[in-house]
Amino acid sequence: MFMNRRKYLFLASLALLLISPVAIKAQKVAYIDMQYILKNLPQYETANEQLTMISKRWQKEIEALEQEARLLETNYQTEQIFLSPDLKNKREEEILQKQTEALELKRKYFGKDGELFKKREALLKPIQDEVYNAIQEVANDKRYEVVKDRSADPSLIYMSSKLEISDQILQKLGAK
């Protein structure tokens, strides 16, 4: 029995030695810094500026409605003692309607699938697709099997500058 076990271990070790050069083939890896790439693309900066302007304009609309609701509420508080029960109900409904209108507008513009999300998608997705295609082209040209984003990898402590291809991506995109 001891001999069979030794023979098994020997054969298993031999099989591992024969298989390991095939299984442990080194992958050719490159790194990019997506934040750096996007920051150096003028079209990305332009799109971000547009989104900021739109966002500020929409925020002002919402703040104006909220201000109207606050003014209605302030006026109601000062006039409340002079109002009939019917007028009180009417004013309270006006205040509630204005507050609801502001909330609905906020949801419409800034909600999960709101206008800002759709606008961001429309402006940035084509740029991101272009960057992705450039990364893919450079990776194929240089035969990289893996391209990692170092700006998104908090566990990356050190990387040789030889593995950094962000500038090559920018060059492929015609930037810089």
N, C-alpha and C positions, 0 to 999 in steps of 0.2 A: 504494500500500500504506500509506503514511504517513497518507493521508486516511482510509482505512478504519479504521485504528487510532484516530485522533482521533474519528471518528464513533462508534465503538464505546464509547470512554471517555465521550463526552458522553452517549450514550443510557444507559449503565450508571449514571452519576452522577444523571441525571434520574430513572431508575427508583428508585434508592435514596432520593432526596429525596421522591418521592411515597409510597413504602412506609413510610419511617421513622416518620411520625407514628402510623401504625397499629401498627407493630411495637414502638415504644418507648413504649407507653402506661405511665405510671407506676402502679406497684402501690401500693395503700394498705396500709401495714404498721403493725402494732402489736406491742408487746412485753409479755410477762408475766414474772414471777419466780415460777416454780413452787414453789421452796422457801419463799418468803414466803407464797404462797397456802396451801400445805399446813400450814405452821407456825401459821397463823391459823384453821385449821379444828379445832374441838374434837373432832370425831369422828375425825380423823386422829391427833391426839395420844393419844386414848383407845385407838385401835387399836395404836399404837406401844407404849404402856405395857403392853397385854395381851401383845403379842409379846415384850417384854422379860421380863415375868414368866414366861411359858411357857418361854422360852429359858433363863432362870436355873434353873428347876425341872428341866428336862431335863439341863442341864449338871451339876447336883448329882447326879442319878441316875448319870450317866456317871462322874463323879468317885468316887462310892461304889464302883462296880464296879472302877474302876482301883485304888482303895485296897485293896480286897479282894484283887485280883491281886498287888499289891505285898506285902501281908501274907503271903499264901500263899508267895510267892517268898522272903521274908525267913525265914519259918519253915523252908522247905525248905533254904535255905542253911545254917542252923544245925544242922539235924537230918540233913543229907545223909550224913554219915559213918557214922551209926548205922542207916541204912535199907538194906533188902535191894534188890537190883536191881528186883524187881517193884514194891515200894513207891516206889522212885525214879521209875519210869516212870509210876505212878499219880499221884503228886504233880505231876510235870511236865505230865501231861495235864490235871490240874485247873487248874494255872496257865495253861496255854495256852487252855483252855476259857474261863476267866474273862476273859483278855485279849481273846479273840475275841468274847466276849459284849459287852464294852465297845466294841470297834470296830464291831460290828454295830449296837449301839444308837446310837452316834455317827452312823453312816451313815444309819440310819433317821430320826433326828431332824434332822440338819444336812446330810445329803447333798444332792446336786444336785436331786433331786426328792423330798426328805425332807419330813417333817411340818411343819417350820418354813416351808419354801417354800410348801406347800399352805395353811397357816394364814395366811401373809402374803397370799397370793393371795385367799383368802376374805375377809379383813378389809379389805384396801386396794384391791382392784380396784373394788368398788362406789363407793368414794370417788373414785378416779381417774376412773372413768367419769362421775360426777356433775360433776367439775371440767371434764372434756373437753366435756361437753354445755353447761355454762355458757359456756365459752370459745367454743364454736361459736355459741351464741345471741347473745352480745355481738358477735362478729365479723360475724354476719349482720345484726344490727340496725344496726351502725355501718358496714357495708359494707367491712370489712377483708378483703383478699384473702389476706393472709399474717399469721399470728401466730407470733412467735418467742419462745422461752424464753431470756431473757437470762442466767439463772443457768446455763444449759448451753452458752453461747456464749463461749468464752474469747477469741475474736478481737474481741468487741465492746468498743470503747474508749470511745465516747461515744454517748449516746442522749438525745434531747430528752425531757423529762418529759411532754410532750404525747402521746407515743407509748406511755406506760406505762398499761396497763389492768388491772393486778392488783387494784386496789381495786374496780373495776367487777365483776370476776369474783367477788370475795368478797361484794360486795353482792348479786349475782345468786344466790349460794349461801345468802344469809341470814346470813352471818357478819359480824362487826365492826360 
